[in-house]
Amino acid sequence: MNSSITKRNALLSKKVIKGLQSRNMTGYYAENKEEALEKALSLIPEGSVIGMGGCMSAHEIGLVNALKAGNYDFIDRDALEDKRAAMLKTYDADFFISSANAITEDGVIFNIDGNSNRVSAIAQGPKKVIFIVGMNKVCRDTDSALDRARNIAAPINSQRVGVRTPCTETGSCANCKSEECICCQFLITRFSRHKDRIHVILVNEDLGF
């Protein structure tokens, strides 16, 4: 990555981490995917039960493959026939792996979900949540974060999973009520009442959507 962008990201990450700390969450900064993977694995003891939503960023840093290959009880819902049972088991997991559709410079995390298994697990259930967040998802304020979630993340995810929604065709949010809409639940994580539950690894990479 360009050295000027890297310097900017390193400086900005300090502001985001400070914001997270003020909200009872813990933040870290990784210079690259390899550092992000190392940090994530350092937070997860062997033998842990781990659930995950549709987190492309975790795939991109190699975390999913590492969990599958390691000494962990990884709930791989894509490999299980009973998806509901996998989702329910996730709510009692030791760790939940996720990314964010956007995060503000002062540490507010935004997520939009269709089936809502991801946002519900972030809000409550798993003992700890680890977010893998590329610096491309850092937004100045709540308005720009919501705009990013609706007009960048949601259309790309709709196209990725192949649903029939207006944003799949146009690339921007139409505030639809389509039967296949993936913007059913909005979760804004602005504070954690449970200290040490939420951990955010900011990565000096463009990750996910």
Backbone as ProteinMPNN parsed JSONL, in Angstrom:
{"seq_chain_A": "MNSSITKRNALLSKKVIKGLQSRNMTGYYAENKEEALEKALSLIPEGSVIGMGGCMSAHEIGLVNALKAGNYDFIDRDALEDKRAAMLKTYDADFFISSANAITEDGVIFNIDGNSNRVSAIAQGPKKVIFIVGMNKVCRDTDSALDRARNIAAPINSQRVGVRTPCTETGSCANCKSEECICCQFLITRFSRHKDRIHVILVNEDLGF", "coords_chain_A": {"N_chain_A": [[0.844, -1.195, 0.0], [0.419, 2.303, -0.645], [2.78, 4.495, 0.847], [2.022, 6.935, 1.98], [-0.708, 6.604, 2.373], [-0.637, 4.519, 4.18], [0.586, 5.784, 6.365], [-1.362, 7.694, 6.963], [-3.505, 5.976, 7.639], [-2.467, 4.688, 9.894], [-2.279, 6.803, 11.714], [-4.972, 7.623, 11.818], [-6.137, 5.331, 12.845], [-5.445, 5.403, 15.53], [-7.147, 7.343, 16.552], [-9.622, 6.118, 16.142], [-9.326, 3.839, 17.771], [-9.079, 5.042, 20.275], [-11.642, 6.106, 20.462], [-13.135, 3.72, 20.516], [-12.251, 2.657, 22.962], [-13.379, 4.512, 24.714], [-15.916, 3.68, 24.579], [-16.101, 1.325, 25.879], [-14.974, -0.766, 24.496], [-12.399, -2.692, 22.837], [-9.642, -1.842, 20.838], [-7.379, -2.568, 18.104], [-4.516, -2.208, 15.964], [-3.454, -3.376, 12.849], [-0.79, -3.738, 10.628], [-0.959, -5.162, 8.279], [-2.496, -7.982, 6.523], [-1.357, -10.308, 7.557], [-0.457, -9.588, 10.116], [-2.927, -8.982, 11.208], [-4.181, -11.482, 11.216], [-2.503, -12.848, 13.01], [-2.966, -11.367, 15.367], [-5.736, -11.825, 15.765], [-5.806, -14.621, 16.204], [-4.327, -14.708, 18.525], [-6.103, -13.828, 20.372], [-7.912, -15.831, 20.679], [-8.309, -18.65, 22.457], [-7.104, -22.04, 22.116], [-9.406, -24.709, 21.505], [-11.679, -23.263, 21.774], [-15.132, -22.497, 21.134], [-16.397, -21.334, 18.134], [-18.256, -19.053, 16.266], [-19.593, -17.592, 13.223], [-20.646, -14.972, 11.034], [-21.526, -13.917, 7.712], [-18.68, -13.148, 6.876], [-16.531, -11.651, 4.925], [-14.094, -10.397, 5.278], [-12.765, -11.858, 7.263], [-12.223, -14.187, 5.885], [-10.473, -13.133, 3.986], [-8.153, -12.385, 5.379], [-7.218, -14.813, 6.077], [-8.203, -16.037, 8.331], [-10.425, -17.77, 8.607], [-9.638, -20.187, 7.343], [-7.496, -20.8, 9.042], [-8.8, -21.27, 11.464], [-10.36, -23.472, 10.819], [-8.382, -25.335, 10.348], [-7.065, -25.485, 12.729], [-6.941, -26.214, 16.324], [-9.783, -25.896, 17.147], [-13.299, -25.479, 17.827], [-14.969, -24.874, 15.314], [-17.839, -23.481, 14.064], [-19.074, -24.247, 11.2], [-21.271, -23.076, 9.283], [-21.828, -23.142, 6.569], [-21.086, -25.63, 5.79], [-22.808, -27.269, 7.039], [-25.877, -29.035, 7.104], [-28.173, -28.374, 8.56], [-28.908, -25.309, 8.928], [-30.185, -23.597, 10.729], [-29.774, -24.828, 13.221], [-27.024, -24.506, 13.403], [-26.831, -21.725, 13.563], [-28.156, -21.276, 15.994], [-26.471, -22.606, 17.772], [-24.324, -20.948, 17.589], [-25.024, -18.73, 19.118], [-24.354, -19.393, 21.668], [-21.657, -19.511, 21.639], [-18.099, -19.251, 22.315], [-16.711, -17.3, 20.973], [-17.524, -14.849, 18.496], [-17.097, -14.142, 15.14], [-16.849, -11.33, 13.107], [-17.345, -8.691, 10.675], [-17.56, -5.198, 9.929], [-20.0, -3.082, 8.456], [-19.488, -0.454, 8.408], [-17.51, 1.913, 10.279], [-17.256, 4.539, 12.575], [-15.059, 7.414, 12.976], [-14.935, 7.923, 15.66], [-15.498, 5.503, 16.806], [-18.045, 4.167, 16.587], [-19.961, 1.429, 15.568], [-21.392, 0.113, 12.619], [-23.837, -2.053, 11.284], [-25.7, -3.865, 8.864], [-28.261, -6.22, 8.224], [-29.74, -9.173, 6.774], [-30.966, -11.841, 7.326], [-30.519, -11.57, 9.973], [-29.063, -13.036, 11.801], [-26.416, -12.374, 12.163], [-26.309, -9.691, 13.198], [-27.762, -10.06, 15.524], [-26.176, -11.825, 16.986], [-23.946, -10.255, 17.382], [-25.015, -8.333, 19.073], [-25.877, -9.771, 21.346], [-25.281, -12.801, 23.176], [-22.926, -14.731, 22.094], [-19.875, -15.076, 23.975], [-17.688, -13.4, 23.444], [-16.882, -10.964, 20.93], [-15.217, -10.595, 17.899], [-14.193, -8.217, 15.7], [-13.146, -7.859, 12.358], [-11.803, -5.383, 10.574], [-11.282, -3.543, 7.75], [-9.405, -0.579, 6.97], [-10.621, 0.846, 5.013], [-13.248, 1.037, 5.676], [-13.658, 2.966, 7.535], [-15.39, 5.795, 8.549], [-16.252, 9.297, 8.612], [-18.364, 10.225, 10.298], [-21.577, 9.437, 11.883], [-23.605, 9.764, 9.963], [-22.264, 9.501, 7.489], [-21.323, 6.927, 7.83], [-23.664, 5.379, 7.937], [-24.574, 5.909, 5.375], [-22.541, 4.695, 3.891], [-22.902, 2.021, 4.63], [-25.436, 1.504, 3.532], [-25.289, 2.227, 0.819], [-22.936, 1.311, -0.28], [-21.911, -1.125, 0.966], [-24.305, -2.726, 1.19], [-25.48, -2.908, -1.519], [-23.337, -4.239, -2.862], [-23.134, -6.624, -1.403], [-25.697, -7.644, -1.894], [-25.505, -8.144, -4.628], [-23.474, -10.019, -4.511], [-24.611, -12.256, -3.197], [-26.701, -12.738, -4.846], [-29.418, -11.824, -4.763], [-32.726, -10.625, -5.636], [-33.095, -7.505, -5.796], [-33.687, -3.93, -5.908], [-31.207, -2.542, -5.575], [-29.362, -4.387, -6.459], [-29.589, -4.199, -9.153], [-29.157, -1.459, -9.675], [-27.064, -0.542, -8.094], [-27.249, 1.179, -5.972], [-28.907, 2.168, -2.91], [-32.437, 1.781, -2.693], [-34.17, 2.07, -0.695], [-35.851, -0.127, -0.337], [-38.624, -2.494, -0.067], [-38.374, -5.076, -0.781], [-39.025, -8.581, -1.263], [-36.723, -10.064, -1.025], [-35.0, -8.468, 0.307], [-31.989, -7.418, 1.882], [-31.559, -5.632, 3.816], [-32.771, -5.673, 6.477], [-32.5, -5.508, 9.248], [-30.982, -3.064, 11.246], [-28.059, -2.433, 12.99], [-26.566, -0.488, 15.409], [-23.72, -0.167, 17.107], [-22.816, 1.419, 19.774], [-21.858, 1.415, 22.305], [-20.537, -0.823, 24.757], [-21.851, -2.674, 27.308], [-20.55, -4.638, 28.566], [-17.466, -5.022, 29.492], [-14.497, -5.898, 27.744], [-15.741, -7.611, 26.021], [-16.133, -6.941, 23.297], [-13.954, -6.764, 20.605], [-11.963, -5.034, 18.293], [-10.232, -5.336, 15.368], [-8.422, -3.305, 13.486], [-7.389, -3.004, 10.165], [-4.732, -2.297, 7.994], [-5.619, -2.393, 5.253], [-7.66, -2.761, 2.302], [-10.49, -4.291, 2.947], [-13.144, -6.659, 2.537], [-16.497, -5.432, 2.083]], "CA_chain_A": [[0.0, 0.0, 0.0], [1.14, 3.57, -0.7], [3.282, 4.862, 2.175], [1.235, 8.058, 2.508], [-1.972, 6.037, 2.853], [-0.297, 3.758, 5.384], [0.805, 6.742, 7.46], [-2.677, 8.256, 7.306], [-4.28, 4.938, 8.308], [-1.894, 4.459, 11.227], [-2.68, 7.931, 12.557], [-6.425, 7.593, 12.002], [-6.495, 4.195, 13.69], [-5.307, 5.809, 16.932], [-8.376, 8.048, 16.912], [-10.698, 5.12, 16.218], [-9.085, 3.009, 18.958], [-9.43, 5.863, 21.433], [-13.105, 6.136, 20.496], [-13.599, 2.406, 20.969], [-11.97, 2.551, 24.4], [-14.363, 5.331, 25.428], [-17.196, 2.975, 24.469], [-15.929, 0.046, 26.579], [-14.531, -1.771, 23.533], [-10.948, -2.707, 22.693], [-9.219, -1.771, 19.454], [-5.995, -2.875, 17.755], [-4.184, -1.848, 14.59], [-2.55, -4.304, 12.181], [-0.221, -3.133, 9.423], [-1.291, -5.958, 7.102], [-3.341, -9.146, 6.778], [-0.631, -11.271, 8.377], [-0.529, -9.093, 11.5], [-4.323, -9.098, 11.644], [-4.406, -12.904, 11.515], [-1.767, -13.158, 14.241], [-3.673, -10.748, 16.491], [-7.004, -12.525, 15.972], [-5.543, -15.934, 16.807], [-3.827, -14.503, 19.893], [-7.255, -13.542, 21.228], [-8.796, -17.002, 20.712], [-7.627, -19.846, 22.99], [-7.429, -23.316, 21.485], [-10.551, -25.379, 22.094], [-12.834, -22.363, 21.819], [-16.24, -22.644, 20.18], [-16.371, -20.098, 17.36], [-19.258, -18.886, 15.233], [-19.296, -16.502, 12.312], [-21.631, -14.616, 10.016], [-20.933, -13.864, 6.378], [-17.589, -12.177, 7.051], [-15.527, -11.791, 3.877], [-12.799, -9.914, 5.777], [-12.117, -12.968, 7.975], [-11.68, -15.054, 4.83], [-9.393, -12.455, 3.271], [-6.903, -12.386, 6.167], [-6.837, -16.203, 6.314], [-8.642, -16.489, 9.657], [-11.343, -18.911, 8.511], [-8.83, -21.386, 7.08], [-6.714, -21.099, 10.24], [-9.7, -21.839, 12.476], [-10.751, -24.811, 10.364], [-7.221, -26.221, 10.425], [-6.525, -25.501, 14.082], [-7.616, -26.941, 17.402], [-10.93, -25.078, 17.536], [-14.619, -25.971, 17.441], [-15.47, -23.845, 14.408], [-19.183, -23.79, 13.572], [-19.064, -23.93, 9.771], [-22.674, -23.209, 8.876], [-21.896, -23.431, 5.139], [-20.852, -27.058, 5.597], [-23.82, -28.01, 7.787], [-27.193, -29.088, 6.447], [-29.14, -27.683, 9.411], [-28.399, -23.955, 9.121], [-30.769, -23.019, 11.939], [-29.069, -25.398, 14.377], [-25.702, -23.875, 13.448], [-27.019, -20.359, 14.047], [-28.512, -21.322, 17.414], [-25.259, -22.978, 18.502], [-23.453, -19.771, 17.58], [-25.402, -17.795, 20.18], [-23.716, -19.814, 22.925], [-20.238, -19.711, 21.34], [-17.119, -18.459, 23.062], [-16.349, -16.156, 20.135], [-18.219, -14.627, 17.233], [-16.253, -13.389, 14.219], [-17.65, -10.501, 12.213], [-16.746, -7.444, 10.241], [-18.514, -4.092, 10.057], [-20.28, -2.389, 7.199], [-18.833, 0.846, 8.564], [-17.179, 2.311, 11.643], [-16.944, 5.965, 12.586], [-13.755, 7.775, 13.529], [-14.997, 7.885, 17.128], [-15.709, 4.153, 17.311], [-19.395, 3.608, 16.504], [-19.938, 0.363, 14.565], [-22.652, -0.026, 11.899], [-24.062, -3.288, 10.531], [-27.026, -4.121, 8.305], [-28.382, -7.67, 8.055], [-30.966, -9.68, 6.182], [-31.518, -12.875, 8.206], [-30.327, -11.002, 11.319], [-28.249, -13.878, 12.681], [-25.15, -11.692, 12.436], [-26.465, -8.552, 14.111], [-28.25, -10.529, 16.824], [-25.041, -12.397, 17.708], [-23.108, -9.136, 17.81], [-25.679, -7.636, 20.17], [-26.011, -10.577, 22.558], [-25.151, -14.239, 22.998], [-21.525, -15.183, 22.224], [-19.178, -14.433, 25.09], [-16.862, -12.32, 22.922], [-17.022, -10.678, 19.502], [-14.014, -10.036, 17.277], [-14.431, -7.593, 14.401], [-12.021, -7.658, 11.449], [-12.294, -4.211, 9.846], [-10.331, -2.816, 6.921], [-9.453, 0.866, 7.159], [-11.518, 1.394, 3.992], [-14.6, 1.154, 6.225], [-13.715, 4.045, 8.523], [-16.132, 6.96, 8.059], [-16.06, 10.447, 9.486], [-19.414, 10.376, 11.31], [-22.651, 8.445, 11.793], [-24.325, 9.918, 8.692], [-21.477, 8.912, 6.407], [-21.243, 5.492, 8.078], [-24.933, 4.797, 7.496], [-24.591, 6.009, 3.919], [-21.663, 3.658, 3.364], [-23.536, 0.719, 4.847], [-26.595, 1.325, 2.66], [-25.043, 2.487, -0.601], [-21.753, 0.595, -0.756], [-21.896, -2.504, 1.446], [-25.534, -3.477, 0.896], [-25.584, -3.295, -2.928], [-22.323, -5.233, -3.227], [-23.529, -7.898, -0.799], [-26.868, -8.131, -2.626], [-25.004, -8.712, -5.878], [-22.653, -11.196, -4.186], [-25.452, -13.415, -2.859], [-27.627, -12.963, -5.95], [-30.829, -11.562, -4.474], [-33.415, -9.749, -6.592], [-33.452, -6.241, -5.157], [-33.344, -2.787, -6.763], [-29.792, -2.175, -5.505], [-28.617, -5.338, -7.269], [-29.644, -3.709, -10.53], [-28.723, -0.066, -9.834], [-25.847, -0.279, -7.337], [-27.487, 2.103, -4.856], [-30.072, 1.841, -2.105], [-33.724, 2.344, -3.079], [-35.01, 1.979, 0.496], [-36.893, -1.032, -0.827], [-39.273, -3.498, 0.777], [-38.349, -6.27, -1.606], [-39.108, -9.847, -0.548], [-35.372, -10.574, -0.809], [-34.209, -7.375, 0.874], [-31.01, -7.817, 2.906], [-31.471, -4.53, 4.79], [-33.936, -5.877, 7.345], [-32.169, -5.08, 10.598], [-29.849, -2.158, 11.363], [-27.488, -2.454, 14.336], [-25.567, 0.53, 15.7], [-23.048, -0.521, 18.356], [-22.19, 2.663, 20.239], [-21.28, 1.185, 23.634], [-20.663, -2.185, 25.261], [-22.009, -2.711, 28.766], [-19.72, -5.729, 29.079], [-16.067, -4.744, 29.165], [-13.682, -6.982, 27.21], [-16.508, -8.492, 25.134], [-15.987, -6.572, 21.882], [-12.595, -6.438, 20.174], [-11.957, -4.597, 16.903], [-8.912, -5.308, 14.74], [-8.373, -2.441, 12.312], [-6.34, -3.528, 9.299], [-4.257, -1.375, 6.976], [-5.93, -3.029, 3.97], [-9.041, -2.685, 1.849], [-11.069, -5.614, 3.19], [-14.592, -6.791, 2.483], [-17.295, -4.425, 1.382]], "C_chain_A": [[0.878, 1.243, 0.0], [1.526, 4.039, 0.704], [2.505, 6.015, 2.795], [-0.1, 7.578, 3.066], [-1.739, 5.262, 4.144], [-0.11, 4.683, 6.582], [-0.515, 7.331, 7.918], [-3.488, 7.235, 8.093], [-3.778, 4.685, 9.726], [-2.306, 5.558, 12.195], [-4.174, 7.895, 12.848], [-6.842, 6.462, 12.93], [-6.394, 4.544, 15.172], [-6.566, 6.524, 17.423], [-9.534, 7.073, 17.07], [-10.553, 4.271, 17.479], [-9.424, 3.77, 20.237], [-10.945, 5.953, 21.583], [-13.695, 4.831, 20.985], [-13.407, 2.243, 22.473], [-12.98, 3.355, 25.218], [-15.737, 4.677, 25.444], [-17.119, 1.568, 25.057], [-15.6, -1.107, 25.628], [-13.018, -1.636, 23.358], [-10.571, -2.721, 21.218], [-7.739, -2.071, 19.286], [-5.768, -2.42, 16.315], [-3.181, -2.829, 14.035], [-2.085, -3.681, 10.873], [-0.617, -3.877, 8.151], [-2.14, -7.166, 7.514], [-2.673, -10.141, 7.718], [-0.661, -10.866, 9.85], [-1.944, -9.231, 12.053], [-4.648, -10.533, 12.029], [-3.731, -13.289, 12.827], [-2.484, -12.598, 15.471], [-4.968, -11.493, 16.792], [-6.779, -13.86, 16.675], [-5.021, -15.806, 18.236], [-4.966, -14.254, 20.882], [-8.139, -14.766, 21.466], [-8.038, -18.219, 21.244], [-8.023, -21.105, 22.211], [-8.563, -23.994, 22.245], [-11.801, -24.53, 22.143], [-13.879, -22.744, 20.771], [-16.401, -21.299, 19.47], [-17.447, -20.111, 16.294], [-18.918, -17.69, 14.367], [-20.484, -16.229, 11.411], [-20.961, -14.656, 8.66], [-19.827, -12.834, 6.329], [-16.498, -12.404, 6.016], [-14.142, -11.388, 4.38], [-12.044, -11.017, 6.515], [-11.528, -13.968, 6.989], [-10.426, -14.431, 4.232], [-8.079, -12.418, 4.063], [-6.446, -13.806, 6.489], [-7.326, -16.77, 7.627], [-9.538, -17.717, 9.574], [-10.571, -20.203, 8.271], [-8.024, -21.788, 8.309], [-7.573, -21.744, 11.319], [-10.129, -23.254, 12.099], [-9.603, -25.804, 10.546], [-6.703, -26.389, 11.844], [-7.361, -26.29, 15.069], [-8.747, -26.08, 17.975], [-12.219, -25.798, 17.146], [-15.279, -24.874, 16.604], [-16.812, -24.286, 13.839], [-19.267, -23.327, 12.117], [-20.472, -24.127, 9.216], [-22.81, -23.552, 7.394], [-21.725, -24.917, 4.857], [-21.912, -27.912, 6.29], [-25.176, -27.94, 7.085], [-28.221, -28.294, 7.238], [-28.596, -26.299, 9.763], [-28.931, -23.335, 10.412], [-30.058, -23.534, 13.19], [-27.687, -24.76, 14.523], [-25.806, -22.459, 14.004], [-27.327, -20.338, 15.537], [-27.306, -21.699, 18.268], [-24.315, -21.784, 18.619], [-23.765, -18.827, 18.735], [-24.784, -18.161, 21.537], [-22.221, -20.039, 22.734], [-19.357, -18.872, 22.256], [-16.771, -17.177, 22.308], [-17.256, -16.083, 18.916], [-17.336, -13.729, 16.377], [-17.14, -12.606, 13.262], [-16.783, -9.405, 11.628], [-17.78, -6.359, 10.488], [-18.782, -3.545, 8.669], [-19.661, -1.008, 7.204], [-18.513, 1.061, 10.031], [-16.782, 3.783, 11.609], [-15.57, 6.217, 13.207], [-13.754, 7.769, 15.056], [-15.535, 6.554, 17.658], [-17.114, 3.604, 17.359], [-19.446, 2.637, 15.331], [-21.333, 0.179, 13.955], [-22.705, -1.36, 11.165], [-25.518, -3.388, 10.085], [-27.103, -5.607, 7.982], [-29.728, -8.04, 7.452], [-31.638, -10.701, 7.077], [-31.395, -12.503, 9.675], [-29.57, -11.897, 12.276], [-26.95, -13.171, 13.067], [-25.339, -10.57, 13.446], [-26.966, -8.997, 15.48], [-27.114, -11.123, 17.644], [-24.068, -11.321, 18.167], [-23.692, -8.499, 19.071], [-25.685, -8.445, 21.458], [-25.813, -12.047, 22.224], [-23.722, -14.702, 23.173], [-20.78, -14.392, 23.294], [-18.323, -13.256, 24.625], [-17.086, -12.183, 21.419], [-15.712, -10.069, 19.011], [-14.394, -9.505, 15.897], [-13.118, -7.496, 13.634], [-12.448, -6.544, 10.49], [-11.166, -3.539, 9.063], [-10.491, -1.317, 7.113], [-10.292, 1.555, 6.087], [-12.933, 1.609, 4.519], [-14.738, 2.24, 7.283], [-14.346, 5.277, 7.893], [-16.062, 8.089, 9.084], [-17.083, 10.501, 10.623], [-20.524, 9.371, 11.061], [-23.419, 8.549, 10.473], [-23.565, 9.26, 7.546], [-21.334, 7.404, 6.589], [-22.521, 4.794, 7.622], [-25.031, 4.825, 5.979], [-23.706, 4.933, 3.3], [-22.306, 2.281, 3.479], [-24.651, 0.467, 3.842], [-26.241, 1.385, 1.177], [-23.761, 1.868, -1.157], [-21.842, -0.875, -0.342], [-23.12, -3.294, 1.003], [-25.675, -3.838, -0.584], [-24.574, -4.362, -3.341], [-22.683, -6.598, -2.648], [-24.757, -8.488, -1.483], [-26.45, -8.78, -3.937], [-24.228, -10.0, -5.619], [-23.509, -12.424, -3.923], [-26.55, -13.66, -3.88], [-29.095, -12.782, -5.634], [-31.409, -10.583, -5.489], [-33.936, -8.515, -5.848], [-33.09, -5.095, -6.098], [-31.85, -2.452, -6.747], [-28.902, -3.147, -6.265], [-28.521, -4.848, -8.705], [-29.009, -2.334, -10.687], [-27.415, 0.255, -9.12], [-26.019, 0.713, -6.21], [-28.802, 1.77, -4.175], [-31.33, 2.545, -2.612], [-34.691, 2.344, -1.9], [-36.177, 1.03, 0.25], [-37.515, -1.871, 0.294], [-39.403, -4.79, -0.027], [-38.419, -7.524, -0.749], [-37.725, -10.397, -0.22], [-34.438, -9.507, -0.237], [-33.237, -7.894, 1.933], [-30.845, -6.728, 3.971], [-32.667, -4.569, 5.74], [-33.708, -5.366, 8.76], [-30.921, -4.206, 10.564], [-29.351, -2.204, 12.813], [-26.41, -1.382, 14.438], [-24.984, 0.21, 17.074], [-22.26, 0.695, 18.823], [-21.561, 2.526, 21.618], [-21.47, -0.279, 23.994], [-20.773, -2.141, 26.777], [-21.085, -3.744, 29.396], [-18.281, -5.522, 28.607], [-15.345, -6.02, 28.741], [-14.488, -7.949, 26.342], [-16.216, -8.208, 23.663], [-14.563, -6.11, 21.591], [-12.631, -6.108, 18.681], [-10.517, -4.541, 16.395], [-9.012, -4.481, 13.459], [-7.175, -2.854, 11.467], [-6.004, -2.53, 8.197], [-4.375, -2.014, 5.579], [-7.351, -2.642, 3.579], [-9.621, -4.089, 1.966], [-12.571, -5.565, 3.058], [-15.253, -5.676, 1.711], [-17.739, -3.341, 2.339]], "O_chain_A": [[1.963, 1.237, 0.582], [0.718, 3.99, 1.63], [2.348, 6.066, 4.015], [-0.571, 8.07, 4.092], [-2.535, 5.336, 5.079], [-0.591, 4.397, 7.679], [-0.765, 7.455, 9.117], [-4.097, 7.581, 9.106], [-4.571, 4.491, 10.647], [-2.641, 5.29, 13.349], [-4.596, 8.109, 13.984], [-7.783, 6.606, 13.71], [-7.17, 4.038, 15.982], [-6.996, 6.336, 18.561], [-10.328, 7.181, 18.005], [-11.535, 4.012, 18.174], [-9.99, 3.202, 21.171], [-11.47, 5.884, 22.695], [-14.64, 4.825, 21.773], [-14.293, 1.75, 23.171], [-13.389, 2.923, 26.296], [-16.612, 5.064, 26.218], [-17.964, 0.72, 24.769], [-15.903, -2.267, 25.909], [-12.433, -0.603, 23.685], [-11.107, -3.51, 20.44], [-6.943, -1.859, 20.2], [-6.717, -2.268, 15.546], [-2.16, -3.096, 14.669], [-2.891, -3.161, 10.103], [-0.613, -3.296, 7.066], [-2.46, -7.348, 8.688], [-3.329, -10.744, 8.567], [-0.867, -11.707, 10.726], [-2.132, -9.558, 13.225], [-5.308, -10.779, 13.039], [-4.324, -13.977, 13.657], [-2.596, -13.275, 16.492], [-5.267, -11.765, 17.955], [-7.481, -14.19, 17.631], [-5.245, -16.69, 19.062], [-4.804, -14.449, 22.087], [-9.006, -14.752, 22.34], [-7.197, -18.767, 20.532], [-9.143, -21.211, 21.711], [-8.67, -23.873, 23.465], [-12.871, -25.016, 22.511], [-13.561, -23.238, 19.689], [-16.524, -20.257, 20.114], [-17.548, -21.055, 15.51], [-18.068, -16.873, 14.721], [-21.237, -17.14, 11.066], [-19.955, -15.339, 8.472], [-20.023, -11.746, 5.789], [-15.631, -13.257, 6.206], [-13.135, -11.962, 3.965], [-10.821, -11.107, 6.41], [-10.46, -14.53, 7.23], [-9.433, -15.12, 4.0], [-7.003, -12.419, 3.465], [-5.397, -13.989, 7.107], [-6.92, -17.865, 8.015], [-9.415, -18.62, 10.402], [-10.829, -21.209, 8.932], [-7.878, -22.976, 8.595], [-7.126, -22.66, 12.009], [-10.245, -24.126, 12.96], [-9.828, -26.973, 10.86], [-5.976, -27.341, 12.13], [-8.344, -26.939, 14.711], [-8.685, -25.605, 19.109], [-12.221, -26.63, 16.239], [-16.044, -24.057, 17.116], [-16.911, -25.338, 13.208], [-19.504, -22.15, 11.845], [-20.818, -25.208, 8.74], [-23.79, -24.181, 6.994], [-22.162, -25.412, 3.818], [-21.916, -29.134, 6.148], [-25.558, -26.902, 6.544], [-29.057, -27.608, 6.648], [-27.909, -26.134, 10.77], [-28.204, -22.626, 11.108], [-29.774, -22.766, 14.109], [-27.234, -24.503, 15.639], [-24.978, -22.039, 14.813], [-26.822, -19.484, 16.265], [-27.135, -21.172, 19.367], [-23.604, -21.629, 19.612], [-22.859, -18.191, 19.273], [-24.706, -17.325, 22.437], [-21.58, -20.683, 23.565], [-19.811, -17.916, 22.884], [-16.565, -16.121, 22.905], [-17.694, -17.099, 18.378], [-16.88, -12.68, 16.832], [-18.072, -13.157, 12.677], [-15.635, -9.217, 12.031], [-18.77, -6.587, 11.184], [-17.901, -3.545, 7.809], [-19.345, -0.451, 6.153], [-19.146, 0.48, 10.913], [-16.056, 4.217, 10.715], [-15.0, 5.35, 13.87], [-12.701, 7.627, 15.677], [-15.973, 6.469, 18.805], [-17.37, 2.657, 18.102], [-19.025, 2.975, 14.225], [-22.328, 0.099, 14.675], [-21.743, -1.754, 10.506], [-26.439, -3.043, 10.825], [-26.125, -6.193, 7.519], [-30.718, -7.323, 7.601], [-32.753, -10.473, 7.547], [-32.092, -13.061, 10.523], [-29.44, -11.562, 13.454], [-26.447, -13.354, 14.175], [-24.615, -10.5, 14.44], [-26.633, -8.378, 16.491], [-27.079, -10.954, 18.862], [-23.436, -11.454, 19.215], [-22.968, -8.17, 20.011], [-25.519, -7.887, 22.543], [-26.136, -12.489, 21.121], [-23.323, -15.039, 24.288], [-21.022, -13.202, 23.492], [-18.234, -12.238, 25.311], [-17.43, -13.144, 20.732], [-15.169, -9.15, 19.625], [-14.857, -10.255, 15.037], [-12.096, -7.096, 14.192], [-13.355, -6.739, 9.681], [-10.211, -3.029, 9.65], [-11.591, -0.838, 7.389], [-10.638, 2.727, 6.235], [-13.734, 2.291, 3.879], [-15.81, 2.415, 7.862], [-13.905, 5.749, 6.845], [-15.841, 7.854, 10.272], [-16.731, 10.785, 11.768], [-20.436, 8.551, 10.147], [-23.839, 7.531, 9.923], [-24.151, 8.549, 6.73], [-21.234, 6.674, 5.602], [-22.464, 3.738, 6.993], [-25.516, 3.874, 5.366], [-24.077, 4.326, 2.296], [-22.259, 1.479, 2.546], [-24.803, -0.651, 3.35], [-26.833, 0.67, 0.369], [-23.529, 1.898, -2.365], [-21.848, -1.764, -1.193], [-22.99, -4.408, 0.496], [-25.969, -4.995, -0.886], [-24.911, -5.284, -4.084], [-22.551, -7.615, -3.328], [-24.85, -9.706, -1.638], [-26.968, -9.83, -4.315], [-24.308, -10.952, -6.396], [-23.174, -13.519, -4.374], [-27.257, -14.666, -3.805], [-29.937, -13.5, -6.171], [-30.681, -9.815, -6.118], [-35.06, -8.494, -5.346], [-32.266, -5.274, -6.995], [-31.284, -2.115, -7.786], [-27.801, -2.78, -6.677], [-27.514, -5.051, -9.383], [-28.387, -2.057, -11.713], [-26.727, 1.208, -9.486], [-25.043, 1.065, -5.548], [-29.694, 1.171, -4.774], [-31.308, 3.736, -2.921], [-35.885, 2.586, -2.072], [-37.325, 1.328, 0.577], [-37.011, -1.944, 1.415], [-40.411, -5.493, 0.047], [-37.923, -7.531, 0.377], [-37.568, -11.122, 0.762], [-33.216, -9.649, -0.3], [-33.609, -8.707, 2.78], [-30.076, -6.893, 4.918], [-33.464, -3.633, 5.802], [-34.628, -4.848, 9.394], [-29.924, -4.558, 9.933], [-30.132, -2.032, 13.749], [-25.46, -1.367, 13.655], [-25.678, 0.307, 18.085], [-21.168, 0.966, 18.325], [-20.819, 3.405, 22.057], [-22.449, -0.903, 23.585], [-19.881, -1.627, 27.452], [-20.86, -3.732, 30.606], [-17.94, -5.815, 27.462], [-15.561, -7.087, 29.315], [-13.975, -9.002, 25.963], [-16.067, -9.139, 22.871], [-14.04, -5.199, 22.232], [-13.257, -6.823, 17.899], [-9.69, -3.797, 16.921], [-9.614, -4.91, 12.474], [-6.075, -3.034, 11.988], [-6.897, -1.987, 7.547], [-3.398, -2.154, 4.845], [-8.148, -2.242, 4.428], [-9.284, -4.972, 1.178], [-13.207, -4.572, 3.412], [-14.665, -5.065, 0.819], [-18.423, -2.401, 1.933]]}, "name": "protein", "num_of_chains": 1, "seq": "MNSSITKRNALLSKKVIKGLQSRNMTGYYAENKEEALEKALSLIPEGSVIGMGGCMSAHEIGLVNALKAGNYDFIDRDALEDKRAAMLKTYDADFFISSANAITEDGVIFNIDGNSNRVSAIAQGPKKVIFIVGMNKVCRDTDSALDRARNIAAPINSQRVGVRTPCTETGSCANCKSEECICCQFLITRFSRHKDRIHVILVNEDLGF"}
